[in-house]
Amino acid sequence: MDILGAVGGEGGDEDDKEKEEEAERERQEAIREAEERRKEKHRKMEEEREKMRQEIRDKYNIKKREEVQEMPQEEPNPLMRKKKTPEELAAEAEAEDEDEFTKLRNTLETQVSELKAQIESKCSLQ
């Protein structure tokens, strides 16, 4: 008995690789077909649901909502987005602080003007 032949040596190596490659191609094809069937099934189900929704809208005179797709066009994966530099982060923080200070100042100005009006209405000069 030959040791190389028993372990799977020289003779059937190429034949096994071809069989494995063919099996892998068949497996990939089966996966693709199953995915297509699944997508078609879900498409049909969604069509049926939309038909039912439309019947309900017609019955109760409801207008269909317009689908607003104003989603910002960002990178598909938020984890892969471009990192902000420290300068950009500092500029954003400063702008945010300015907004808070502006809001606070406007609030104080309105309160002062209200108090001034109250005081003037209570005090009458003779």
Backbone hydrogen bonds, N-H to C=O, Kabsch-Sander energy under -0.5 kcal/mol:
donor,donor_aa,acceptor,acceptor_aa,energy
6,A,2,D,-1.5
7,V,3,I,-1.6
8,G,4,L,-1.1
9,G,4,L,-2.4
13,D,10,E,-0.7
16,D,12,G,-2.1
17,K,13,D,-1.9
18,E,14,E,-2.2
19,K,15,D,-2.1
20,E,16,D,-2.6
21,E,17,K,-2.7
22,E,18,E,-2.5
23,A,19,K,-2.5
24,E,20,E,-2.5
25,R,21,E,-2.5
26,E,22,E,-2.4
27,R,23,A,-2.4
28,Q,24,E,-2.7
29,E,25,R,-2.4
30,A,26,E,-2.5
31,I,27,R,-2.3
32,R,28,Q,-2.4
33,E,29,E,-2.6
34,A,30,A,-2.4
35,E,31,I,-2.2
36,E,32,R,-2.3
37,R,33,E,-2.5
38,R,34,A,-2.4
39,K,35,E,-2.5
40,E,36,E,-2.5
41,K,37,R,-2.4
42,H,38,R,-2.4
43,R,39,K,-2.3
44,K,40,E,-2.4
45,M,41,K,-2.3
46,E,42,H,-2.3
47,E,43,R,-2.1
48,E,44,K,-2.3
49,R,45,M,-2.4
50,E,46,E,-2.6
51,K,47,E,-2.2
52,M,48,E,-2.2
53,R,49,R,-2.8
54,Q,50,E,-2.5
55,E,51,K,-2.0
56,I,52,M,-2.2
57,R,53,R,-2.7
58,D,54,Q,-2.8
59,K,55,E,-2.5
60,Y,56,I,-2.3
61,N,57,R,-0.6
61,N,58,D,-0.6
62,I,57,R,-2.4
67,E,65,R,-0.5
68,V,66,E,-0.7
69,Q,67,E,-0.6
74,E,72,P,-1.7
80,M,77,N,-1.8
81,R,78,P,-1.0
89,L,85,T,-2.3
90,A,86,P,-2.5
91,A,87,E,-2.4
92,E,88,E,-2.3
93,A,89,L,-2.3
94,E,90,A,-2.4
95,A,91,A,-2.4
96,E,92,E,-2.4
97,D,93,A,-2.5
98,E,94,E,-2.6
99,D,95,A,-2.1
100,E,96,E,-2.2
101,F,97,D,-2.9
102,T,98,E,-2.8
103,K,99,D,-2.5
104,L,100,E,-2.6
105,R,101,F,-2.9
106,N,102,T,-2.6
107,T,103,K,-2.4
108,L,104,L,-2.7
109,E,105,R,-2.8
110,T,106,N,-2.2
111,Q,107,T,-2.3
112,V,108,L,-2.7
113,S,109,E,-2.3
114,E,110,T,-2.2
115,L,111,Q,-2.5
116,K,112,V,-2.6
117,A,113,S,-2.1
118,Q,114,E,-2.3
119,I,115,L,-2.7
120,E,116,K,-2.5
121,S,117,A,-1.9
122,K,118,Q,-1.8
123,C,119,I,-2.5
124,S,122,K,-0.6
